[in-house]
């Protein structure tokens, strides 16, 4: 039988060569010399309308930006590109920006929760994909002015009709989102994430969220657990997530999708003053605000979040979570917390929800004759997926400076009972268990958002993000490992 414990290894600086175009990376760290695109268009501070200009007061948090021009939004997003290849684009999304665009239902829900965050003309990332694609292709044309013969001979050219949203985020969150640049990779990646969300796959916990909390979870580090979540209708246009009681859970409701079982795992990274903490949450779903709901039952609320926070009542003995019908739409952040955040005398509606997706797994965009590259596991005919075969992985042919890449090679080791899988040449007769390695890419944010760092400082939470990244990467001879894969 499949063992529940999985061993994840991440190796540094996984530069993808030969079969991927030159990787374009924009980094803000240490004024590095990585490629940084330059534009002659209007600066981002001036691309929003007059009612949503960046704040100039003493608030550490930027005011809500209302986007009405897709060209301006595309320009803004192009400056937030973390990784760019001919297969995918990874963007670091700011908080309070919708990915798919607000539907009529979501607009009415937002207007009920916080009218100041509502605008009938607000655009989402989906509304500016053609404009963003134009900017990206123009960047690549600039790169082709200095052609690399090795790259051009091995890669060929792929038409890019448009960009596709693969992995999004709720509007309130910040962090990494994934866009596909061709249909083959997009379809494969969507199956990759769908498999993760269904549960049971080695890459099930495919994302890491950094969350600033009021309070701290009951355990420093939890075991990966199954967390039930369902939706409760507060209004015709407003549904909220909640954890159903054991009496509500039935096999029939699970089969109908009324109640979902999702995987969650948390670790306290640091604790601060004022009863606060920084938590890393790994999960396979963000359905109905699952991170906020999960932490609620750990006795925590997320900084900046007021919806689920209104359900938590401190009795002086232990916190109690009220049922979802007790959610208060008019709930506001307590004055004590606002003062700590420096928001006692100004509009506190601009405090973002402090949930940032810092890490995201990505399927490797290659066809290789190996079932453990997260391709064959979820696509019946991988040879039809990517016809370009790679000769090898290498770390030497990406013409980027010595700065680290946001892309790393990750490996999950899974032990399975040899009796439950077909016998292969690698299976030995004197060992009942077999270890299978699953490989995929991990992309990480270069740094934390400014609002996030400001809050950590105000709460006295000590956290060195750069050092934490290094600790999550194994120093090893990556070339040898990659050659073994191929």
N, C-alpha and C positions, 0 to 999 in steps of 0.2 A: 504493500500500500504506500501511497505517497506520504512522505513525512512533511509535517507542517513547517518545520524549521528550515529556512532557506538562508544560504550564505551569499551575501552580495559583496562583490569586489568591484571597485572602480579604479581604472588605471589612468594616469595623467596624459594630457596632451595628445588626444587621439586625432591627429590630423589625417584627413581622408584624402588620398591622392589618386591621380591618374584618371579615375572614372568619375570624379566630381570636379567641377570647375574650381578655380582658386577660391578659397574660403575668404569671404569678406567679413571682417570683424570690426566692430566699433567698440572701443573700450575707453572708459573714463579714468582708469586707474593710473596714477603716477605719470600722467601726461605721456603715455606711451606712444610709440611710433607706428602703431598698427594703422591700416588703411582707414581713413575717416572721410566719408563723402562730404563734398562742399556744395552748397547750393547758392544760387543768386536770388532766390525768392525771398519773400518777406520773412523776417525773423518770427519765431514761433510766438513770442510775447505779443505780437501785433496781429495774429491771425484769428483771434477770437473776437466776438462782437463786444460792443462797449459795455454791456451789462455783465460780462463775464471776464473782465481783464484780471490778470494775475494780481493777487493781493499785495499791497504795499504797506499794510499796517504791521504791527508787531506779532501777528499770528505766525506760528511756525508751520501752519498748514495752508496750502494754496486754496484759493476759492475754486468753486466748481466751474469748469470750463464748458461752455455751451458751443458746440460746433455746428455751423450751418453751411459751410462750404467744403465739399469733399476734397478739393485740391489742397486746401489748407490742412485738413485733417491728415491727408496722405503725407504731406510734407512733414508734419509733426511726427507721425509714426515712423517715417524713414529715418529719423534721427534717433530712434529707439530700437533699431535693429541690433540684435545680439549676435546672430549667426545667419549667414546667407550662403546657400549652395544652389545648384541648379535643380535640386529636388524639393527643397523646403526653405522656409524663412521662419526664424524665431524672433519674436518681438517682445519686449518688456512693456507690458500694458500698464498705464497709470490707473489709479483707482477712479471710480465713478465715470468710466467710459464703457458703454455697451459694446459687445462684440458683434452680436447679430442685429443690433438696432432694436429699439423699443417697439413692441407691438402695441396696438390700441389697449389691450388688456393691461400690459405692464405699465403703460403710461398712466392709466387711471389708478393703478395700484401705487405707483410712485407719488402721484399727486395727493393721495390719501395719507401716505406715510410722512412725506416731507414736501410740501408744495414748492419750496425754494430750490429743490433739485429737479423740478419738472419744467420742461420746455417742449412745446409741440413740434419744434423744428430741429430738435437734437438729432444728430447723425450718429451712427455706430460704425465700427470698423468695416462691417460688411458693405456699407454704403460707399466706401471709398476704395474698394479693392482694385477697380480698373485704373484709377489714378495712381495708386501705390505701385501697381504693376508697371506702369509707364516709368516711374522714377527708378525702379529697380533695374529694368532693362536698359535704361539710359546709363546707369552706373556700370553695367556689364559692357556696354559699348565702349565706355571710357577705358575699361580694363583691357579690351581687345585691341586698343591702340598700341599696346605693348604685348604682342602675342607671345604665348609660350608654346613652342612647337610640340613639346611632349604632351601638353594638355590637349591641344587641338587635334593631334593625331589619335589620341586614345578616347577622347570624349565624344567627338562629333558635335552635332547641334541638336537641341531639342526645342520644339516649338512651345511657346508659353502662351496659350490662348488667354488665360486669366489665372488669378489666384483663388485658392479654395481654403475655406476654414476647416481645419482638421480638429484641433483641440482648443477650446475656448475657455473663458473664465466668466463667472458672474460679474456684472457691471461694477459692483462695489469693491471687488478684490483687485489687487495689483499683482503683476508677475508675468511669467512666461506663457505665451500662447503660440500655437504652431499653425502655420499656413503652408499648404502644399502648392507646388508649382507645376505639376502635371497630374493627370488623372490616375495614372498607374500608382504612383507613390501615395496619392491622396486616398485611393480606395484601400490600399494595403495598410496604411497607417490607421485609417478609421476602423478596420477590422482588428488591428493591434489593440487599440483602446477599448473597443467593444468587448474583446476577449477579456481584457483586464477588469472591466466593469462588471462582467458576469461573475467573476471570481474564479479562483482555482488555478490561474495561470502563474508561472514563476515571476512574471513582471507585474503581478497584481497591484502592488502598492507603487504605482507608476509616477507619483508626484509627491513632492515634499513642500509643505506649507509652513512658513514661519508666522507665528501668531503671538501678538502681545495681549496678555490677559490681565484682567482684574481678578486677583486670587490665583491659586495654583491648583493643578490637578491633585487628586488624592495620592497617586503613585508618581514617583520620579520617572519611571519608565514602565509602560504597560506592555503586555504581550499583544501581538496582533489578534484582534477579536472581531467577531461578527456583530455588527450594530444594526438593529432594525430601525427603519425610518418610514414614515408615511406622511401623507399630506392632509392637512385639515383646512377646510374652506371657511375662512373668516368672512368672506364677501364673495359676490359673483366674480369679481376680478382679482381676488387676493387669496392665495393658498400658502400656507406655511408648513414647514416641516416640524415633526415631533416624533418622539420615540413612543410607539404604542406599548401598552401594558401587556404582560404575558397573556392575560385573558383575551386580548384583542387579536393576538397572532394565531393564525391558522394556516394550514397547508393550502387551503383553497384560496385565501387572500394572497398568499405568496405567488401561487400559480397565475392569478389574475393580474399580478403586478401592483396590487393595492398597497401591499407591504413589501418593501425591499430589504434585503440583507446585504450590508456593505461592510467592507473590511477597514478597520481603523487601527492605528498604532501611534502612540504619542511618547515624547520624551521631553522632560523639562531641561532646557539648555542653560537657563540662568534665572536667578531670582533677584528682585530688586526691593527697594523700599516701598512703602505705601501699599503693601499687600499686592504685589504685581509679579508677573513672571513672563518669560519668553519660552514658548512651547513650539517644538517641531512636531507636526502632525503629518503622518503618511496615510494615504487613503486611496481607494479606487473610485471615489465618487464625490461630487460636490452637490448632489441632488438635494434641493430644498434647504440649502444652508446646512448641510450635514456637519461641517466643522463646528459651527456655532452651537448646534443642537447637542453634539457629542460633548463639547466642553461644558455645556450647561449642566449636564448630569455628572460632571466632574467637579461641580461647584464653582465654575469660572464663567466670566462673561468676557467677550472680546472688546477691546478698547475701540470706541467709536460706533459700536453696534448697539442699537436701542430696541430693536424689535424683539428678539429672543430674550434679551437682558431683562425685559419687563416681567418675565416669568419667574425669575430667580428671587426668592425671598429669604433673607437672612434672619433666622429665628433666634440667633444668639447661641444655639446649640449646634445645629447643622443646617446648611442651606436646603431649602425645599423648592422643587420645580413645580410650578403651577401647571394645570392642563392648558392646552393651546387656546381654548376659548377665553382664557384670562389675559391674553396678550393685550397690552394697552397701546393703541396707535399714537396717543399723545405723550407717551413716556419720553422723558428727556434725561440726558446724562446728569447725575447728581452734581450739585454745586461743588462739593469737596473734590471730586474727580476733575471737574472743569478747571478748578484753581490749580491743581497739580499740573495740568496740561497747559496752563497759561491762557485759559479761555474764559475766565470769569466775567470779563467786562466786554467781550466782543462776541460775534456770532459763532456759537459752538456747533452750528449745523455743518460746518465745513470740516470737522474732525473725521478723517476717513476711517473706514473699517480696517483695522490693522491685521489684515490677512494677506500675505505675500507669497506667491508660488515661486520659490527660489530654484527648484529642480524639477525637471521633466524628462521622462524617458522618451526616446524616439526610436522607432524601428530603423535598422540599418538599410539604406536604400540600394542594396546590391542583390543580384542573384549570385549565390555561391553554392557549390554542391555540398552543403552541410545543413542538416535539419535543425541545428541549434542556434541559428542566427535570427530567430524570431521571424522567419519568413515562411518556411515550410510548415511551421506549426499551425498557421492559421490561413494559409492559401494553398489550395489543392494542387495548383500547377505553378510553382514558383518560376519555372523557366519562361512562362508567358508573362510574368510580371515585369521582370527587368532583363531584357535581352542582352544588354551590355555586361559582359563578364569581366570581373576584375582579376588581374594577374596576381596582385598581392596588396596588402595594406602596407603603408610605409609612413614614417614620421618625417621624412626628409624632403619631400617635394612640394610642400606648401610654402610658397614664397611670402611668408609672414615673418615679422620680427620675432625675437625670442620671447615675446609676451605669451603667457599661457592661453590656450584655446578654451572657449566656453564648452566645447564638446569633448567628452571623455568616453572611453570604452568601458562599459560595465558588464559584469558577468554574474549571473546567479547560478549557484550550484544547487542542484536538486537531486535528492536521493530517492530512487524508486525501487520497488521490489522487482527483481529480475523476472519473477514468475508472472508478473502482470504485463510485461512488455515483450515484444519479439526479441529473440536472441540474436545478437549481432556479433561481429568479429571482436568488438571491444569488450564483450561480456565474458568474464572468466567463470569457469565452472565451479571454482572453490570460493566464490563470494556471492552471497544471496542478494546483495544490494548493488545497484549501479548508480554512479553519479553522472548526471547530464548537466553540461554547462550551456546556459542560454546567454547569448550576447546581444547587446543593444547599446545605443548611444544614450548618454546622459548630458543634458544641457543645463547650465546653471547661470544665474544672474551674476553679472560682474560685481555688483555692489547692492546694498540695500537702498530703497528709496529714501529721499531726504526726510519725508514725514516720519518714516519708520525710525530712522536714526535719531531724530529729534525727540521722539517719544521715549526711546530707550534711555537717552541721556536724562530726561526729566524724571523718569521713574527710578533712576539709579541702577538700571540693569546693565551690567558689564557683559559685553559680547563683542568679540573680534571676529567679524564675518570672514575676512580673508584667511585668518588662521583656522577657522572652522572648516573652510573649504579644503585647505591643505590636509587637515586631519581626516577628511573623508575620501582622500585620494591615496591609493597605494603606490609607493615608489617601486617600480619594477621595470624590467627590460621589456618594454611594450612591443618592440619590433619582433622579438622572439615569440611572444605570445600570439601576435597577429599572424606570423608566418605559420604557426601551428594550426591556426584556424583555417587558413587557406589551403 
